[in-house]
Every structure is written in structure tokens, then in C-alpha cells.
Amino acid sequence: MLIDILRTFLRPYGARVAAITVFVLTQVIISLYLPSMNADIINNGVAVGNTDYIWHVGLQMLGLTLFSVIVSLVAAYLTAFVSMSFARDLRSAVFRKVLGFNAQDVDRFGTPSLITRNTNDIQQVQVLVTMGLSMLLMAPLSMVGGVVMALRHNVRMSILIVVAVPAMAAVIGTMMALAIPQFRIIQKRIDRINGVLREQITGMRVIRAFVRDDFEQARFAVANGELRDTSLRINRIFAIAMPTLMLIMNFSTIGVVWFGAHLVSTGDMQIGDISAFLSYIMQILISVMMSTMAVMLVPRAAASAERIKEVLDVQPTILDPVIAQAQTEPGAVEFRDVTFRYPGAEQPVLRGLNFRVEPGQLTAIVGGTGSGKSTLISLLARFHDASEGSVLIGGVDVRDQNRHQLYRCLGIVPQRAYLFGGTVRDNVRFGAQDLDDDAVWRAIETAQAGDFVRELEGELDYEIAQGGQNLSGGQKQRMAIARAIAMQPQIYILDDSFSALDAATDARLRASLQREMAGSTVIVVAQRISTVLHADRIIVLDEGVVAGIGTHDELLNSCKAYQEIVGSQMGVNA
């Protein structure tokens, strides 16, 4: 999973990665060459008192060091550019994929998990890329080069490397085996704490209304404690491993000094060579330590990459056709033997729906709670596809249409009005970006929102909070209606969009919409019978089937389900 993501999203930056490799290799070569030069200064300059040689080689070392600093800065800049661009591209890919999800796909992961995957998980992989292009690239080169240079200075002392490096590798391998499962768990713990926190913030008013503060605090404490416990287990692993690695490195240093002094006393080795060998073995062991620090990121990045790949590998159940068909009857809506069941459900929500809405008609859909009204609307908007039968818009099955083409002809006002963070103007123009202010005001006035918008500070420039939290329910509904009107669609779908309005505003809005939507197809889901009395046709749903179709008067005489609804609201005796 991790390799696939790195290969896919680093490919566009291959030239920069190659340049980073060259710069890092240059740094390593210089760092390996400097100890040998230092040994030459000690052996051929300090030991014999040759000041000119010391100055000559010392200036060369200074020049190489300055050049190494410049190369290091360029490599660091390129590394930051590549890692940040990699994360940007990966976030965009996940975001585009999630935008194509339907409700079923979102429910499969859960909203908190999708947020975590597109933020924390991608950040973990980004950190690995940053470290990989620096430490993980430099450490192996330094280690191999250090071994070669150490052997070049003294073969017998290199036995210390044969002992120290495998010992460190064993410690690192054990640490990885213990840490990888814990890193997978910790990402799930983060999902959990995000889910609890999101639910508590969203439902804050309900929590306070039912005096459940203590219960919710306890629930958050459990999720928080689980995250803490998992983090502590990981830290304990590293707390044991790091001192062990330092102990091995320090013993190696002692060994070099001990055996090197013995070889110097017997004349088999010069003092400068001991200095160089000590530098090389320290480079080797520090490279192992650097690798350890970078490799510590691999388990968590691998777990995160696996979760990201799960999102990227999802094949959405709702796709555009290979060859899209153009609509032949603009404004027409038809259900042909439509049955729909949610995944895993034994019984369908809708069964055998057959009806047609002619262009320009006002059609109302009524029914009791759970009768399938909102599900019917979701099939129209192609948030779900019918399990059986066909839903036609404009004379063409919605599955044979490009979704952008389909949505351009629909003006949808959802049951739960949702507004985005931004100005009033931005929200009204959400589906029609080229509208001028006059057109925005016309849509607002038609939606009966003009009075309250004029009272807002800045009017069209008033900043609406995310979700419309600084507006009332009725204000949000009217703003959502204005957003749909601004699109000037062929078909309006109003899913119980007047529920938060008082009777007077409801009446004014219906009269205004009747004028504005003349000639357009309007489908209204409503709870109030007063909202649908003058509809061209009323479709009555009862337990997922069409119980009756007709005008108000016709249904009063022929449809028992409609009679019961009217009787419960208007006191009409069925």
C-alpha cells in the first residue's frame, strides 16, 4: 500500500527526487572524505610540525565544508517542495474520490474517519517522505561509505563494525515488529476520538437540554484514555530501544579507542588513522540511528497509507456512463416499476413505483413518516440508484446521463437546509457563479428572504457561519430556496422545505414560487396539506407504494391514506 502511494504520487517529481539524490550523495562523499583529510593533517602535519601542510589541507577542508552547506540547503529546499507537493496531490486525490461517493460509500467509512484519513493519515505519509528524502537516503549511503573507508584505514579494527551493526539491526527489527500493530491501532483510536468529539459538538444543545454533560465527558474520557494507552505502549517500546542503541554505540566507541591505542603502541597504526576510524565508525552507527529514527515513521505511515488506499480503491456504485445520452423531454420525470432497498435490508423501502410528471407541472408527494418520500427524492437526484426499474429525467434514464448534466437541470432544496461558510452572496450563487447582485437579490426576494437579509450587517456581504449556525431554521430554509432559484433549473425538488416557516410566510413563499417557477417542473415533498392543496397532482405514498395519484378533491374521494392525512391535519372526516 505504502509503496503504491509513494510510486504513484512521487512520479511527477522524479526529476527533483533525482536531483535530491545527487545532492545527498555529494554531501555523503564530502562527509566521508573529510575524516581522511583530518587524519592526513594529524599524520603529515601535526606529528611532524609541517605548518604549511596543515594550512593547505585545512583550507581545502573549509572549502569542502562550505560547499557541503550550500548543497545541503538546496537539498533541504527541494525535499520540502517535493514532500509538500506530494501531500497536496494526495489530499486532492482523496478529496476528489470522496466527492464521488454516494451516501452508502460515506457511511462505509464514517465522516470522522474520512476527515482523519485526509488530514492526519496523509500527514504521517508526508513526514515519511520528508525523512525518506533526507535521512533514509543519506543514512544507507553514509553507512556503506563509512564501512568502505574504515576498511581502507584498518581491516582488523573493522571487526567492531561486524559486531555492532547486527546488534543494532536486531534491536531495530524487534522494535518494528512490536510497533507496527500498535500504529494501526492508534489511527483507529484517533478516528474514535474524532467521532466522539464531532458528535458532541454537533449535539451540544441536546446534551445540555437532557443534562448529559457528565455522561458525555465520561464517554470522551474513555476514547481519550484509549488513545493515551496506545501511545504509551508505543513510547515504551521506543524508550527501551533508543537507550539500547546508544549503549551499543558507546561500547563501540570504547572498543575503537581501546584497540586503536593498542595498535598505536605496537606501531601498527598512526594516531591520525585512529581519529579517522573513530569518525567513520561513528558515522556508521549514527547512520544506523538516523535510519532508526526514520524507520520509526514507517509503521505508522504504512498503517496510514493502508487507510488512504482503502479510500482511493473504492469503486463508487454511482458512475457516469461511458457514452452519455442527451435529454429528449426537458422537465419530464418518470418512474417505471421502481423498487429500492438499502444495502443489507431485507425489505425494500419503495416498491413498484409507476408515475409520470409532465413538464411544467407542480407535483406534490405526501405520506406518513417512513413512507419513503425522501428516498424517492434521493433516487431523483441520483444519490442512490434504483434496485429495480428505471428513473427517467428528461426522457432518459438517470444512469445514462452525465451527472453534471443531470444536476444542472435540478434545483434541489434538501430537507435539512445546509449553508456553507461564506457571504450571503456566495451561498446564493453557489450553483450559478456568474450571477450579478441584481439576480442574487431577485432570488432572495422570491424566497421571501429579503427582509431579514437587509437587516444583516453588510447585507449580501454578511458572513454566514459554517452550516448556517448564525441563522434561524426558517432563514436557512429560505436561503436554500434562494440558492435553488438562482440556478434557474428545469426541475425544482423541494424536500419538505417549508417545515420551519410560519403559515403566513409559507403562503407568501408559495405564491412567489408559483410566479417564479411558472413553466418549470416542481416536485414538492410536504407535511402540511395546505402546502399541496393547489398542486396539479398529488402522489400519496404509503409504506413504500403509491397509494393514490390525483388532485386534492379526487384523492379525498378515492384514497383512504390521503383521507387519513387530511383528517389528522384539517379535521376532515374521511
NULOMAR-458149 format. One record per residue: x, y, z of N, C-alpha, C in turn; residue in one letter. Coordinates in steps of 0.001 Angstrom, whole numbers, plus 500000, padded with zeros to 6 digits. Example, Ala and Ser with C-alpha at 12.3 -4.5 7.8 and 13.67 -1.06 7.14 Angstrom:
<nodes>
513190494310507800512300495500507800513200496700507800a
512850497750507080513670498940507140512900500030507870s
</nodes>
This chain:
<nodes>
500827498802500000500000500000500000500872501264500000m
501839501303500930502690502485501051503513502685499788l
504090501592499275504919501684498067504085502168496887i
502861501657496777501986502068495662501714503564495699d
501393504076496892501088505503497019502326506352496724i
503486505944497267504715506705497024505068506706495541l
504960505545494912505320505451493492504380506298492636r
503093506244492947502100506965492140502229508474492279t
502357508955493512502277510390493738503634511090493751f
504729510324493750506051510934493615506531510948492171l
505841510183491300506278510083489908506382511452489216r
505426512380489411505565513688488735506792514485489178p
507380514115490306508520514861490836509809514045490731y
509845513132489763511002512253489595512294513006489365g
512261514097488564513477514865488276514006515514489554a
513109516044490371513542516680491619514068515643492608r
513427514478492649513923513408493532515318512984493093v
515546512896491771516877512545491261517899513612491659a
517496514895491573518407515980491966518732515893493456a
517711515601494271517944515454495720518939514330495970i
518786513225495250519697512084495411521130512486495095t
521317513252494013522665513703493643523249514605494730v
522431515536495236522918516454496271523253515703497560f
522397514750497935522668513970499150523929513137498973v
524095512537497788525302511758497511526550512639497604l
526433513864497116527561514799497216527887515091498677t
526861515320499494527073515545500924527779514365501568q
527332513168501231527904511964501846529369511808501457v
529674512025500171531059511885499705531968512864500442i
531484514115500599532298515113501311532484514716502768i
531382514265503418531480513885504837532396512685505042s
532496511806504039533386510651504141534836511022503848l
535018512032503045536376512430502661537044513271503744y
536258514043504499536826514953505492537621514245506600l
537149513111507192537962512439508223539325511982507715p
539390511527506447540688511122505891541619512324505772s
541082513476505374541890514683505287542373515098506663m
541486514939507666541870515267509039542985514345509525n
542885513053509136543945512104509506545272512499508867a
545227512958507616546449513394506942547065514601507643d
546200515537508110546719516707508831547459516268510092i
546863515286510829547491514810512073548790514077511769i
548748513167510785549911512312510500551033513083509807n
550673513915508832551689514564507997551928516020508348n
551076516569509224551248517972509597551568518147511057g
550627517756511928550810517950513370551961517112513894v
551999515826513493553015514918514036554433515343513664a
554632515945512481555980516322512029556202517832512086v
555186518588512526555313520036512659555317520782511354g
554639520257510315554586520889508988553388521841508943n
553611523101509283552532524086509343551921524359507979t
552759524420506944552245524699505595551253523623505154d
551566522381505478550663521282505101549327521405505840y
549418521798507124548195521972507921547307523045507300i
547897524199506921547124525280506314546539524864504967w
547357524196504182546922523812502832545720522864502891h
545846521802503664544757520815503748543571521390504525v
543865522211505548542793522821506338541905523724505504g
542517524519504601541717525373503725540867524551502757l
541424523426502287540636522532501437539418521985502191q
539640521603503450538528521102504269537469522178504474m
537933523421504709536991524520504904536174524764503639l
536815524747502484536101524935501217535084523836500969g
535477522582501230534543521468501052533357521581502011l
533634522034503239532556522174504223531555523231503788t
532046524378503292531151525431502812530325524952501616l
530961524225500720530248523688499558529171522697500023f
529498521890501035528534520927501574527319521633502185s
527563522787502833526462523558503422525517524050502331v
526078524562501228525249525050500119524433523919499522i
525084522788499284524390521621498730523281521164499676v
523569521199500984522575520785501977521351521688501949s
521554523005501806520433523941501768519563523705500540l
520202523491499388519434523235498160518649521933498289v
519298520900498835518618519609499013517442519744499976a
517620520532501046516530520723502012515349521435501362a
515628522450500524514549523160499831513791522219498892y
514512521447498095513864520527497158513063519459497907l
513614518989499027512906517981499823511589518529500348t
511617519760500872510385520383501381509383520572500247a
509860521009499078508965521227497939508301519923497508f
509086518859497380508558517576496916507575516999497925v
507922517030499217507054516416500231505735517173500347s
505787518507500297504552519287500406503689519135499157m
504318519083497999503566518879496753502946517485496728s
503699516501497221503186515127497326501928515094498194f
501991515746499372500841515765500278499661516500499652a
499943517612498959498866518360498295498160517489497256r
498930516796496437498343515951495390497546514798495995d
498074514223497076497390513094497710496089513551498359l
496117514714499019494886515249499609493845515524498532r
494288516093497414493362516391496317492746515118495768s
493567514061495640493066512794495113492015512192496040a
492290512213497353491321511682498316490049512525498302v
490206513849498241489039514734498234488179514496496989f
488822514377495828488059514127494594487332512786494672r
487997511801495251487368510479495371486146510552496288k
486285511242497431485172511344498378484011512129497769v
484316513143496944483249513895496287482393512996495397l
482988511922494886482248510995494039481507509918494805g
481645509901496144480953508903496956479459509210497015f
478666508154497102477260508353497455477117508129498956n
475894508209499447475668508098500897476162506764501438a
475994505704500653476425504377501091477948504324501257q
478676504931500323480133504931500398480617505728501608d
479974506863501880480361507677503040480094506917504328v
478944506251504396478595505501505607479564504349505851d
480126503817504792481064502693504931482271503080505783r
482768504312505606483930504769506362483530505582507591f
482497506392507454482118507327508509482804508668508289g
482087509735508563482622511084508328483895511359509139t
483945511048510452485180511323511209486391510604510627p
486192509349510191487312508592509630487792509197508322s
486872509649507478487266510272506212488053511555506467l
487653512317507477488388513538507814489795513182508305i
489889512183509174491191511759509694492095511271508572t
491541510513507648492342509971506549492883511069505647r
492106512146505481492549513218504583493390514270505297n
493585514117506600494412515076507336495549514339508041t
495245513676509148496283513043509950497017511940509191n
496286511081508480496934509969507783497867510473506681d
497410511449505917498260511986504852499474512687505449i
499292513330506595500418513990507250501486512973507657q
501059511796508125502021510763508509502856510321507312q
502207510146506175502931509733504971503839510863504493v
503372512104504599504189513249504194505466513333505035q
505343513128506336506521513162507206507515512090506785v
507007510913506424507893509839505968508617510242504685l
507901510880503760508539511327502523509648512333502829v
509367513274503735510378514271504096511616513605504680t
511402512696505630512526511992506244513200511047505252m
512388510438504389512937509488503426513865510146502430g
513533511370502010514373512073501048515606512691501692l
515684512623503013516866513149503704517557512026504472s
516996511650505626517651510646506468517735509269505806m
516597508781505312516592507421504766517439507306503510l
517653508413502822518510508397501644519972508544502037l
520220509407503018521593509675503430522185508547504271m
521382507979505177521907507003506134522524505770505467a
521851505095504523522476503920503898523756504259503141p
523760505412502459524970505809501733526119506070502704l
525817506745503814526852507017504819527351505728505453s
526435504802505686526814503547506333527724502719505433m
527324502573504169528141501785503231529483502470502993v
529426503806502777530682504526502564531579504483503782g
530980504567504977531764504502506193532456503165506362g
531767502079506011532373500742506103533564500638505150v
533393501117503925534478501058502933535691501853503414v
535452503066503909536557503909504365537210503344505624m
536421502743506516537001502132507717537897500959507347a
537433500133506417538260499005505959539543499500505307l
539423500627504636540591501199503955541660501625504961r
541235502085506147542193502540507153542738501394507996h
541858500432508379542353499313509180541342498173509137n
541764497046508580540850495917508413540576495230509749v
541630495091510571541457494345511825540452495007512772r
540474496347512843539542497035513740538112497016513222m
537946496695511951536598496688511368535739495562511920s
536360494624512691535568493579513327534523494176514269i
534821495384514787533859496060515672532563496379514922l
532691496711513646531502497008512844530659495758512673i
531325494620512457530625493354512252529806492986513490v
530278493397514668529550493099515904528447494134516165v
528778495415516008527872496484516416526649496609515502a
526866496583514185525755496816513258524683495731513351v
525026494419513356523964493415513517523221493540514850p
523947493931515906523287494100517210522243495213517135a
522612496323516494521662497421516347520497497014515445m
520792496252514394519738495797513479518736494905514203a
519234494063515123518344493188515886517406494003516770a
517956495038517402517126495897518252516056496603517415v
516457497121516254515511497837515387514424496898514882i
514821495678514473513838494703513971512803494342515027g
513261494134516259512336493822517358511382494982517620t
511934496193517597511111497384517830510041497508516754m
510393497266515490509435497381514398508322496347514533m
508692495123514876507698494057514999506675494369516077a
507122495015517161506211495362518245505403496619517943l
505982497549517182505348498859516992504300498878515889a
504508498089514822503609498167513657502147497927514029i
501816496854514782500399496661515143499847497823515973p
500675498406516826500207499499517678499909500763516860q
500674500985515805500421502156514957499097502014514208f
498754500788513807497446500576513171496322500896514163r
496533500469515407495508500701516439495367502192516722i
496485502917516748496426504324517151495626505152516154i
495684504803514849494895505545513870493402505304514088q
493038504086514487491632503807514799491199504568516054k
492117504691517013491804505456518227491573506936517881r
492358507461516931492167508857516507490811509008515822i
490445508023514973489112508032514362488035508105515431d
488203507279516456487197507191517512487051508515518257r
488181509117518629488112510360519400487547511484518538i
487866511488517238487280512485516333485768512299516210n
485343511036516144483917510750516025483142511205517254g
483677510906518432483008511307519675482969512831519782v
484096513471519487484173514926519596483223515599518607l
483182515100517383482299515693516372480836515548516790r
480491514387517315479114514156517740478738515060518903e
479659515255519828479364516086520998479235517554520634q
480092518023519727479999519428519315478708519662518541i
478371518737517629477153518882516831475908518826517702t
475932517947518704474747517772519549474827518477520881g
475593519566520946475819520255522215474502520689522877m
473586521238522092472330521725522673471510520569523257r
471503519453522564470747518301523059471372517772524341v
472704517712524366473408517233525563473045518083526772i
473049519404526586472731520297527704471260520213528082r
470405520097527066468968520048527343468603518833528176a
469315517710527952468998516482528687469991516225529827f
470784517254530155471720517195531286472586515935531199v
473225515745530034474074514569529822475552514950529771r
475898516099530360477284516565530314478234515541530926d
477874515040532124478760514093532814478933512815532002d
477838512318531425477912511096530626478828511299529415f
478671512438528725479477512693527533480934512916527898e
481182513553529047482568513715529492483206512354529755q
482423511465530343482941510116530617483207509367529314a
482302509540528330482482508869527038483733509387526317r
483943510696526380485146511257525773486396510795526525f
486290510699527845487440510277528651487860508855528290a
486880508001528002487201506623527598487969506618526276v
487453507362525276488127507426523974489505508059524108a
489594509102524911490866509787525122491857508887525845n
491356508143526828492218507227527577492743506098526716g
491910505584525805492365504518524904493485505012523993e
493351506257523506494404506837522674495685507020523486l
495539507491524719496710507665525588497412506335525850r
496639505294526172497227503995526492498001503418525312d
497428503541524115498120503027522923499391503821522661t
499321505142522819500509505981522625501595505628523641s
501193505356524876502166504980525900502842503648525573l
502083502696525046502682501412524671503760501608523605r
503470502470522638504454502738521584505678503442522173i
505438504417523044506558505153523641507426504252524515n
506814503263525174507603502332525993508548501513525118r
508046501127523944508892500356523017510115501180522630i
509879502458522261510988503308521852511861503704523037f
511250503811524223512011504172525422513038503102525774a
512724501856525445513674500763525696514683500674524557i
514212500866523337515064500654522158516159501714522046a
515819502991522229516796504056522000517995503978522951m
517800503812524273518976503669525150519822502441524789p
519167501363524349519905500162523952520814500458522762t
520271501201521791521077501572520623522234502491521026l
521975503428521936523038504316522410524113503530523156m
523691502515523904524647501685524648525570500954523674l
524983500395522617525793499694521611526784500664520970i
526321501877520655527186502863520014528325503283520947m
528020503483522227529066503895523173530090502790523403n
529639501541523493530577500420523628531476500315522398f
530895500610521226531702500573520000532791501639520046s
532445502817520552533439503897520669534568503490521617t
534186502897522750535200502424523708536105501391523056i
535496500475522274536283499447521601537285500028520626g
536871501061519873537789501689518918538979502307519648v
538686503053520719539764503703521464540705502658522097v
540112501604522667540904500563523340541836499847522365w
541243499290521286542061498529520339542954499449519510f
542460500664519226543291501609518471544537501989519251g
544406502234520562545565502571521393546574501427521404a
546058500192521443546952499029521431547736498967520117h
547073499236518990547734499185517680548736500322517522l
548407501499518103549349502617518046550609502287518846v
550418501644520015551566501315520864552488500294520213s
551928499456519337552755498447518649553263498958517313t
552883500193516941553332500784515681552571500312514461g
551466499601514655550686499105513510549661500124513006d
549526501254513695548516502236513303548951503618513771m
548678504637512949549012506001513318547844506647514075q
548183507698514855547156508367515649546085508988514764i
546503509570513652545536510175512730544553509154512185g
545027507919511961544137506871511455543104506463512498d
543527506508513805542557506226514865541442507269514839i
541827508533514689540840509611514625539881509404513459s
540461509047512294539619508827511115538710507619511324a
539271506505511879538473505301512080537340505564513067f
537665506340514134536633506672515109535514507488514450l
535905508412513564534894509205512847534025508316511970s
534656507355511289533895506502510376532939505571511116y
533435504986512217532534504083512934531387504874513577i
531676506126513976530591506955514497529597507301513385m
530120507566512177529225507826511041528350506615510757q
528962505432510819528205504200510555527094504032511586i
527459504171512856526477503940513911525433505055513960l
525865506296513705524888507395513648523939507195512469i
524470506642511354523610506339510206522554505309510580s
522982504312511382522011503330511854520974503998512746v
521427504930513605520495505652514470519535506515513642m
520084507191512622519246508004511740518207507124511040m
518682505973510576517755505040509922516663504617510883s
517062504405512143516080504008513154515024505090513337t
515487506340513443514543507443513630513585507545512448m
514126507350511242513275507429510053512383506202509937a
512976505041510246512214503796510126511083503748511140v
511241504452512275510167504506513261508893505091512651m
509076505924511627507924506528510974507235505580510007l
507957504547509573507420503652508537506165502906508993v
506156502309510216504946501570510602503693502438510608p
503808503633511181502635504493511241502255504978509845r
503278505324509038502989505752507669502378504615506862a
502842503381507106502288502231506389500828502004506772a
500542502127508074499148501984508518498279503091507925a
498820504309507879498070505431507306497873505246505810s
498918504791505121498817504573503675497772503514503354a
497697502497504197496687501454504002495280502036504093e
495072502943505039493751503562505203493447504514504044r
494475505240503583494276506137502439493945505329501197i
494662504226501010494461503390499814493062502785499807k
492531502487500995491165501966501066490176502951500451e
490396504249500711489515505277500141489727505380498634v
491003505416498218491306505597496794490871504400495957l
490820503215496585490468501995495837488971501749495746d
488183502562496450486731502371496407486220502627494991v
485430501710494508484766501902493227483355502403493507q
483095503692493291481757504218493595480674503439492868p
479566503238493556478461502481492954477694503325491946t
477858504649492032477188505534491073478246506165490179i
478224505811488897479225506264487938478552506890486728l
479298507729486036478810508275484772478917507200483693d
477992507192482733478080506215481640479259506524480719p
479704505502480005480803505708479049480363506683477961v
479154506482477464478587507390476466477284507948477044i
477279509236477382476104509865477999475063510202476928a
473794510064477305472692510397476405472126511772476769q
471754512533475760471156513852475973469671513705476258a
469140514594477077467719514561477409466876514885476173q
465767514188476065464868514378474908463571515077475291t
463222515058476601461989515704477064462320516572478275e
462894517749478085463299518583479220462144518830480188p
462423518585481470461427518839482507460560517650482855g
460586516584482049459748515411482326460427514504483353a
459615513910484241460113512978485253459232511739485225v
459858510557485260459067509326485197459723508227486028e
458884507498486766459324506302487495458671505095486825f
459496504122486437458985502926485788459317501693486629r
458300501144487283458451499928488090459662500013489031d
459791501132489721460974501368490555460808500709491919v
461797499913492268461909499319493603463283499655494139t
463332499986495411464626500321496010464714499753497413f
465856499121497682466148498658499050467565499094499398r
467740499467500645469071499840501109469928498587501264y
471244498701501065472121497531501176471968496843502521p
471785495542502485471643494758503708470233494687504248g
469320495490503698467936495484504185467170494321503578a
466294493708504380465503492583503887464337493055503031e
463723494157503439462547494654502729462876495936501976q
462321496110500786462550497355500050461826498517500695p
462384499721500529461745500933501039460659501394500077v
460926501248498798459965501605497750459709500381496890l
458443500207496481458106499002495708457203499358494525r
457659499013493342456841499106492141456249500466491849g
457046501528491987456526502874491737456383503130490231l
455198503583489840454941503938488443454172505259488405n
454795506298487904454089507563487688454936508438486766f
454298509457486223454989510381485329454595511806485699r
455565512695485717455336514118485957455621514847484654v
454626515527484142454783516222482872455532517541483080e
456240517999482055456957519284482159456007520414482519p
456451521249483453455662522405483859454651522136484950g
454501520883485383453515520559486422454078520811487827q
453183521093488756453506521121490180452967519834490779l
453871518987491209453506517687491757453912517625493216t
453006517208494054453287517087495482453376515615495855a
454261515322496803454408513960497317454123514019498808i
453136513271499252452774513263500663452748511826501153v
452786511683502451452754510350503044453176510422504485g
452917509366505202453278509327506610454771509161506807g
455201509265508057456608509066508390457044507659507989t
458185507565507279458697506270506863458051505716505616g
457267506535504928456597506046503713457528506026502505s
458709506673502600459684506628501503459783507906500695g
459255509005501210459261510267500452460683510748500163k
461499510830501193462866511330500998463707510367500172s
463429509072500303464143508094499485463811508288498015t
462556508580497736462138508849496353462911510046495794l
463052511085496600463789512275496163465256511933495916i
465832511085496760467240510726496578467449509939495287s
466444509187494852466534508486493559466462509488492409l
465613510509492562465525511550491530466858512265491366l
467493512583492481468755513311492442469941512386492207a
469677511117492062470676510069491857471728510026492965r
471240510227494192472092509960495339472154508455495571f
471129507751495107471096506290495055470562505897493689h
470860504674493278470280504133492054469217503110492417d
468192503042491601467092502103491846467608500666491838a
467092499858492751467447498431492765466822497716491572s
465614498121491227464921497572490058464171498717489381e
463971498586488087463232499607487358464108500773486946g
463483501841486457464214502985485912463597504295486382s
464489505253486663464087506632486951464529507471485757v
463564508118485112463863508901483919463679510393484205l
464643511182483793464542512636483850464858513164482453i
463946513979481930464129514472480565463993513380479534g
463266512308479891463042511220478954464163510208478878g
465207510351479706466373509454479669466649508934481078v
466972507645481179467326507050482467468481507836483079d
468353508143484378469396508941485032470755508242484990v
470759506897484885472018506161484829472720506316483489r
471983506808482492472565507014481158472941508469480922d
472877509291481971473198510706481831474462511040482610q
475192511985482080476309512547482822475765513263484054n
476384513015485218475836513564486454475860515096486471r
476884515694485901476914517162485854475757517687484997h
475495517014483886474360517406483044473053517243483814q
472955516146484571471740515885485337471529516952486407l
472589517248487169472441518177488280472215519610487812y
472676519943486607472451521296486098470969521563485848r
470189520504485623468762520723485356467920520587486615c
468560520290487771467841520110489028468171521234490002l
467161521813490601467348522749491701466825522096492963g
467729521625493807467344520799494959467414521616496243i
466331521588497004466326522171498347466142521003499317v
467213520589499997467130519394500835466277519602502074p
465894518490502660465068518526503865465772519269504987q
467052519047505102467845519758506105468658520818505370r
468225522068505457468904523151504736470327523311505256a
471288523261504347472692523406504744473302524570503979y
473941525489504720474633526613504119476127526485504399l
476919527078503512478364526979503633478941528254504230f
480084528118504869480763529286505389481097530244504253g
480740531506504395480945532492503343479860533548503413g
479838534428502445478855535504502451477496535010501974t
476482535861502198475154535571501657475246535434500133v
475987536330499516476150536304498067476746534965497609r
477796534511498296478453533252497919477480532078497996d
476638532067499019475712530955499192474613530961498135n
474090532125497800473036532178496779473604531820495411v
474843532243495145475472531974493841476195530629493802r
475938529781494778476686528519494895476592527674493621f
475427527651492982475257526855491763475239527678490496g
475447529002490616475427529886489446476400531026489703a
477672530755489492478728531673489892478743532989489117q
478100533030487948478179534228487117477055535232487385d
476228535000488406475117535911488685475625537257489205l
474967538343488760475283539647489327474421539875490571d
474661540986491272473960541243492530472454541417492332d
472050541984491180470616542154490936469915540800490878d
470536539842490184469952538495490089469939537813491450a
470981538044492255471031537474493611469879538025494446v
469660539336494366468568539950495133467206539422494659w
467037539204493344465755538666492844465481537290493430r
466505536450493482466332535115494063465997535207495547a
466659536124496249466403536305497689464984536815497924i
464554537784497115463199538323497274462152537254496967e
462387536476495929461441535406495586461319534407496724t
462434534133497398462431533171498512461952533799499812a
461447535023499748460938535733500924462013535904502002q
463274536089501528464378536289502473464884537725502466a
464284538581501641464777539949501508464745540733502796g
463662540592503572463520541389504800464655541117505774d
464934539859506047465945539579507065467359539796506520f
467576539604505198468910539838504637469265541320504739v
468303542210504524468569543650504613468903544077506046r
468443543305507013468733543632508417470104543123508860e
470728542278508025472045541744508373473115542793508115l
474145542794508926475247543739508748476015543397507467e
476012544304506508476688544061505244475783543478504178g
474550543105504557473569542525503622474177541352502847e
474435541513501530474963540391500749476367539980501202l
477070540887501865478428540592502331478450540011503742d
477286539778504317477223539209505672477822537798505658y
478684537522506631479357536227506698478478535202507404e
478100534172506669477327533069507243478295532035507800i
478037531587509019478897530577509633478689529229508942a
479656528339509131479549527004508541478266526327509004q
477511525811508031476250525167508348475120526147508600g
475398527446508487474357528450508750473996528551510208g
474970528341511093474678528302512527474275529657513091q
474585530750512375474174532064512869472874532542512226n
472104531610511653470779531907511119469772530955511752l
468517531371511777467465530502512308467114529432511279s
466311528467511714465908527392510804465141527906509599g
464194528817509829463415529372508723464266530196507779g
465227530950508331466120531745507484466990530833506613q
467474529753507200468288528819506412467468528197505288k
466233527822505587465401527231504541465178528208503393q
464899529474503709464664530462502651465940530736501846r
467096530710502508468354530890501789468617529704500858m
468274528492501316468448527306500481467524527361499264a
466307527881499455465373528034498342465901529076497352i
466446530183497889467025531216497017468178530647496205a
468981529781496801470102529153496094469608528314494921r
468508527589495135467946526777494053467349527662492960a
466647528723493353466028529630492375467088530275491499i
468236530631492104469298531313491363469824530469490206a
469707529152490295470188528277489222469272528288487999m
468012528693488177467022528661487091466974527268486437q
466722526226487233466735524863486681465424524537485962p
465427523424485237464203522940484591463279522290485614q
463882521662486643463105520906487626463498521361489028i
462505521741489826462725522092491229462296520909492092y
463151520558493053462827519495494002462892520096495401i
461759520226496038461666520844497356461285519770498372l
462267519321499136462060518210500063461684518759501440d
460370518896501686459871519389502967460587520692503350d
460621521631502401461443522831502549460728523976503245s
459476523772503671458721524848504328458430524527505792f
459040523471506321458675522982507650458976523979508765s
460005524850508569460387525789509625459742527154509447a
458826527286508493458207528581508211456838528675508882l
456489529890509302455143530096509840454149530108508678d
452857530018509007451820529876507974451798531062507013a
451984532288507537451931533476506681453093533502505694a
454307533226506195455480533199505316455354532073504302t
454834530932504750454606529783503862453698530198502701d
452612530891503006451658531291501969452291532280500987a
453029533271501524453677534250500636454724533582499760r
455466532654500354456514531973499599455921531123498492l
454839530396498781454217529558497748453697530413496597r
453115531571496906452622532462495849453776533001495010a
454873533360495679456045533876494983456674532808494094s
456775531598494629457365530495493851456502530142492653l
455195530235492814454289529918491704454551530841490510q
454834532113490807455144533048489723456529532776489148r
457511532547490030458897532373489586459090531074488820e
458410530020489253458637528695488682457641528343487590m
456885529312487131455927529054486054456673528502484840a
456204527369484345456859526724483212457891525693483620g
458308525695484890459254524694485374458503523540486032s
459131522392486056458574521246486769458931521388488239t
457926521270489103458156521428490540457657520181491257v
458539519582492047458175518412492855458367518804494314i
457296518746495074457319519205496459456990518040497383v
457876517790498334457565516872499432457098517720500595v
455936517430501115455375518305502146454673517505503223a
454696518068504444453946517504505552452589518195505682q
452542519509505368451311520261505508450429520082504277r
449221519722504482448279519596503377448019520954502731i
448066522029503535447819523362502983448851523725501912s
450031523126501976451084523420501009450788522793499650t
450001521716499624449836520955498380448409521009497827v
447552521790498458446140521803498040445970522126496560l
446773523040496031446585523503494664447577522869493679h
448191521767494079449116521069493175448349520478491995a
449027520398490844448403519774489673448103518301489946d
449044517672490637448836516276491021449490516023492365r
448872515149493126449415514747494416449656513247494369i
450864512836494743451203511411494799451248511025496277i
450445510052496651450362509614498046451169508321498197v
452168508356499083452960507160499393452498506573500714l
452392505267500729452004504572501965452814503288502052d
453750503245503006454624502097503222455344501683501944e
455836502677501215456691502414500065455988502160498755g
454667502235498729453938502039497468453078503271497191v
452700503448495929451826504555495561450397504177495931v
449871504902496913448509504609497369447467505377496568a
447874506434495888446922507206495097447606508341494372g
447042508713493215447543509846492432446336510636491949i
446377511957492127445264512787491662445320514165492285g
444254514920492078444149516235492717443648516058494137t
443643517163494868443179517115496255441741516578496337h
440885517104495508439485516678495549439327515220495144d
440061514805494127439974513412493672440430512447494749e
441520512798495413442067511895496434441181511851497673l
440521512956497980439597512942499116438472511945498913l
438121511716497658437026510796497351437488509357497129n
438785509170496821439198507837496375440328507200497174s
441084507976497947442296507439498591442165507506500111c
442084506336500730441913506284502178443123506837502920k
444337506531502415445551507032503071445567508552503075a
445139509163501963445114510624501875444030511198502791y
442910510503502853441833510946503734442297510990505185q
443108509994505570443598509956506952444571511101507225e
445422511402506244446373512506506407445629513828506538i
444650514050505642443871515290505679443074515381506976v
442503514285507369441708514276508591442523514602509812g
443760514112509855444602514357511020445038515823511104s
445084516519509945445583517896509939444467518941509889q
443387518622509165442370519649508916441016519306509505m
440952518184510197439707517814510839438638517380509871g
439049516928508669438066516449507694437738515007508004v
436488514699508082436067513339508402436090512489507141n
437013511539507138437104510673505968435954509720505926a
</nodes>
